[in-house]
Amino acid sequence: MIEARELVIGYGAKTIGRDIMLAVAPGEVLCLLGPNGSGKTTLFKTLLGLIPARGGTIRIAGDLLADLDRRSVAQRIAYVPQAHTAHFPFRVVDMVTMGRTAHLGLFAKPGSEDHARARDALALLGISALGDIEYTRISGGQRQLVLIARALAQDAPAIVMDEPTASLDFGNQVLVLRQVRRLADRGLAVVLSTHDPHHAISLGDRVAFLHEGRVVAQGRPADVLTADRLQAVYGVSVTIETLQTGQTVCVADFETATSTKPSS
């Protein structure tokens, strides 16, 4: 659904990353991990067509991104930002209906079908009760679910999520990640960035590890997220263990966290 080959990314005169190879299929969650400054946000903006690629190719549902106009891109790929500040007291259902813009004419207003799609998206995420509440009056976790509902209403077969659990408490993180898994199970292709290896271990079908602008490893979480690799990239000694329940956990050694930091 989304495929990048030999991608070179950057902005202005600065190249951030090169030789990036990524692909995510329908029904799959690809988790993107990497330290701050590794190029994750620049990569996402490039995949969405917000900034041009400096080399290589990106295909969305088989079509070259460079050949698509903004409306066509929006019909193929939706975006969920890591945070959103509300400035106007729109109702939640109206915020979600804005996701239908990709299917409307330049001066067209949303119709009954568009409003129905918005209500359906809220129902799918289990937040129908929020529909008539002002977006400015709901919690951060609820806002994140509303942003996901807006992306769903867009009816795009692929969704890119930039740290969708950032700044959320533990309970809301679980709530959002559970819904992400359900979206993939419905056949959507999901690309999600996170700073937490546990999210990738529990949620990702595949993981891509971005470091200094390059994908240094890609594959199943168990193959990519090794203790040695995490220590080399993050400078933190970790232990990865499998519990009796079958769950894999990653535990950091806080006593050696500062002593193993790679020199810059």
Legacy VTK file of the C-alpha trace (Angstrom):
# vtk DataFile Version 3.0
C-alpha trace
ASCII
DATASET POLYDATA
POINTS 264 float
0.000 0.000 0.000
2.905 2.338 0.814
6.308 1.663 -0.695
9.486 3.741 -0.581
12.539 2.703 -2.570
16.022 4.232 -2.269
14.363 7.289 -0.729
16.417 10.393 0.045
14.786 12.860 2.453
15.607 16.356 3.670
14.578 19.979 3.629
16.216 23.137 2.368
19.840 22.398 1.583
20.082 19.672 4.233
19.807 15.954 3.542
18.436 14.076 6.568
18.354 10.497 5.325
19.102 8.353 2.291
18.703 4.867 0.851
15.477 4.337 2.811
13.490 1.247 1.827
10.065 0.780 3.391
6.867 -1.044 2.561
3.616 -1.654 4.412
0.805 -3.889 3.178
-2.955 -3.787 3.824
-3.786 -5.202 7.252
-0.268 -4.570 8.563
1.167 -2.277 11.240
4.683 -1.040 10.548
6.226 0.575 13.632
8.974 3.106 13.050
11.450 3.550 15.900
14.464 5.786 16.239
16.013 8.342 18.575
15.253 12.048 18.392
16.821 13.571 15.302
16.906 10.314 13.362
14.582 11.686 10.661
11.198 10.147 11.548
9.146 13.323 11.152
10.913 14.302 7.930
10.274 10.809 6.579
6.570 11.038 7.416
6.233 14.463 5.788
7.910 13.058 2.682
5.635 9.995 2.577
2.629 12.329 2.806
3.926 14.546 0.014
4.204 17.580 2.288
7.854 17.964 1.351
9.362 16.587 -1.865
11.646 13.585 -1.902
15.245 14.442 -2.802
15.691 11.093 -4.511
14.159 7.668 -4.907
10.451 6.883 -5.306
7.310 6.603 -3.206
4.262 4.676 -4.354
0.836 4.861 -2.721
-1.529 2.054 -3.724
0.691 1.455 -6.749
0.753 5.053 -8.002
3.812 7.268 -7.905
3.330 9.929 -5.248
5.009 12.490 -7.497
2.238 12.005 -10.100
-0.646 12.590 -7.667
-2.321 15.884 -6.778
-3.107 16.737 -3.155
-6.692 15.487 -3.360
-5.619 12.156 -4.820
-2.997 11.748 -2.099
-5.608 12.459 0.590
-7.890 9.813 -0.895
-5.100 7.227 -0.529
-3.399 8.103 2.736
-4.630 9.738 5.960
-2.548 11.382 8.663
-2.901 11.386 12.451
-0.609 13.947 14.143
0.869 13.352 17.572
-0.987 16.319 19.039
-3.574 18.863 18.018
-4.436 22.154 19.670
-8.059 23.197 19.282
-8.685 26.909 18.747
-12.394 26.809 17.922
-15.186 24.991 19.796
-16.221 22.696 16.938
-18.360 19.737 17.867
-16.515 16.440 17.771
-18.666 15.168 14.888
-17.813 18.308 12.898
-14.091 17.734 13.480
-14.459 14.189 12.173
-16.521 15.317 9.185
-13.566 17.485 8.121
-11.924 14.221 7.098
-14.382 14.074 4.211
-12.778 17.107 2.526
-10.794 14.857 0.170
-14.070 13.634 -1.350
-15.730 17.041 -1.781
-15.512 19.635 -4.516
-13.691 22.915 -3.980
-16.740 24.792 -2.679
-18.947 21.853 -1.741
-20.356 21.371 1.741
-20.549 18.005 3.509
-23.805 16.210 2.811
-25.827 13.610 4.671
-23.556 10.804 3.495
-20.470 12.635 4.782
-22.061 13.216 8.182
-23.086 9.548 8.285
-19.507 8.460 7.553
-18.299 10.662 10.416
-20.837 9.112 12.807
-19.813 5.643 11.633
-16.159 6.408 12.374
-17.015 7.567 15.887
-19.086 4.424 16.446
-16.269 2.182 15.215
-13.934 3.655 17.836
-16.574 3.451 20.551
-16.837 7.215 21.096
-20.257 7.996 19.618
-21.248 9.664 22.887
-18.681 12.407 22.216
-20.244 13.440 18.907
-22.080 16.531 20.070
-19.536 17.653 22.674
-17.181 20.525 21.909
-13.763 19.255 20.859
-12.124 21.739 23.241
-13.836 20.113 26.233
-12.665 16.518 25.912
-9.529 14.857 27.283
-6.238 14.402 25.456
-6.833 10.695 24.977
-10.309 11.338 23.603
-8.906 13.950 21.215
-6.439 11.427 19.891
-9.275 8.994 19.200
-11.190 11.785 17.465
-8.179 12.455 15.218
-8.114 8.759 14.344
-11.854 8.899 13.627
-11.249 11.879 11.333
-8.634 9.839 9.457
-11.098 6.943 9.181
-13.788 9.215 7.772
-11.289 10.124 5.074
-11.796 6.591 3.712
-8.133 6.208 2.804
-6.709 2.674 2.710
-3.522 3.730 4.527
-2.906 5.773 7.674
0.314 7.392 8.902
0.418 8.119 12.643
3.124 10.313 14.155
3.579 9.199 17.777
-0.173 8.892 18.426
0.382 8.099 22.124
2.695 11.038 22.867
1.728 12.875 26.082
-1.025 10.366 26.887
-1.328 8.594 30.220
-0.932 4.831 30.421
-4.643 4.041 30.162
-5.158 6.244 27.109
-2.059 4.798 25.464
-3.534 1.323 25.750
-6.882 2.588 24.454
-5.348 4.214 21.367
-3.039 1.294 20.561
-5.894 -1.183 20.877
-7.840 0.795 18.287
-4.804 0.938 15.973
-4.609 -2.856 16.030
-8.311 -3.095 15.217
-7.887 -0.775 12.233
-5.162 -2.998 10.792
-7.344 -6.049 11.406
-9.993 -4.340 9.247
-7.508 -4.221 6.368
-5.921 -0.786 6.666
-2.191 -0.277 6.201
-0.797 1.550 9.236
2.588 3.234 9.651
3.155 4.375 13.226
6.114 6.020 14.911
6.842 5.510 18.579
9.626 5.953 21.100
8.538 2.954 23.168
9.935 -0.461 22.143
7.060 -2.121 24.013
4.570 -0.576 21.600
6.430 -2.051 18.653
6.799 -5.428 20.356
3.111 -5.735 21.237
1.550 -3.966 18.242
3.810 -4.109 15.220
3.708 -6.783 12.566
7.038 -5.371 11.432
9.475 -2.801 12.770
11.780 -0.410 10.948
14.636 1.039 13.004
15.716 4.489 11.788
19.093 5.778 12.958
21.006 8.770 11.606
18.747 8.926 8.571
19.056 5.284 7.569
16.945 2.205 8.159
19.475 0.087 10.032
17.131 -2.871 10.527
13.688 -3.946 9.385
11.644 -7.052 10.042
9.747 -8.843 12.794
9.944 -7.116 16.203
11.731 -10.099 17.739
14.435 -9.924 15.068
14.888 -6.141 15.025
14.526 -5.120 18.667
17.515 -6.873 20.179
19.271 -5.748 23.351
22.505 -5.066 21.463
20.795 -2.925 18.835
18.816 -0.902 21.380
21.979 -0.257 23.364
23.955 0.750 20.265
21.298 3.228 19.114
20.003 4.636 22.386
23.093 4.272 24.564
21.150 2.395 27.247
21.895 -1.093 28.508
18.717 -3.177 28.297
17.536 -6.691 28.949
14.820 -8.313 26.847
12.927 -11.145 28.476
9.915 -13.322 27.695
7.528 -13.795 30.597
5.664 -16.998 31.417
2.582 -15.417 29.820
4.471 -15.218 26.526
4.726 -11.424 26.660
8.083 -9.886 25.774
9.349 -7.020 27.923
12.270 -4.639 27.566
13.887 -3.484 30.817
16.459 -0.666 30.945
19.405 -0.652 33.318
19.168 2.836 34.798
22.471 2.564 36.631
24.432 2.280 33.371
22.202 4.527 31.247
24.634 7.445 31.208
27.862 5.427 31.027
26.954 3.586 27.784
25.840 6.652 25.837
27.692 6.669 22.491
29.937 9.669 21.898
28.668 12.203 19.358
LINES 1 265
264 0 1 2 3 4 5 6 7 8 9 10 11 12 13 14 15 16 17 18 19 20 21 22 23 24 25 26 27 28 29 30 31 32 33 34 35 36 37 38 39 40 41 42 43 44 45 46 47 48 49 50 51 52 53 54 55 56 57 58 59 60 61 62 63 64 65 66 67 68 69 70 71 72 73 74 75 76 77 78 79 80 81 82 83 84 85 86 87 88 89 90 91 92 93 94 95 96 97 98 99 100 101 102 103 104 105 106 107 108 109 110 111 112 113 114 115 116 117 118 119 120 121 122 123 124 125 126 127 128 129 130 131 132 133 134 135 136 137 138 139 140 141 142 143 144 145 146 147 148 149 150 151 152 153 154 155 156 157 158 159 160 161 162 163 164 165 166 167 168 169 170 171 172 173 174 175 176 177 178 179 180 181 182 183 184 185 186 187 188 189 190 191 192 193 194 195 196 197 198 199 200 201 202 203 204 205 206 207 208 209 210 211 212 213 214 215 216 217 218 219 220 221 222 223 224 225 226 227 228 229 230 231 232 233 234 235 236 237 238 239 240 241 242 243 244 245 246 247 248 249 250 251 252 253 254 255 256 257 258 259 260 261 262 263
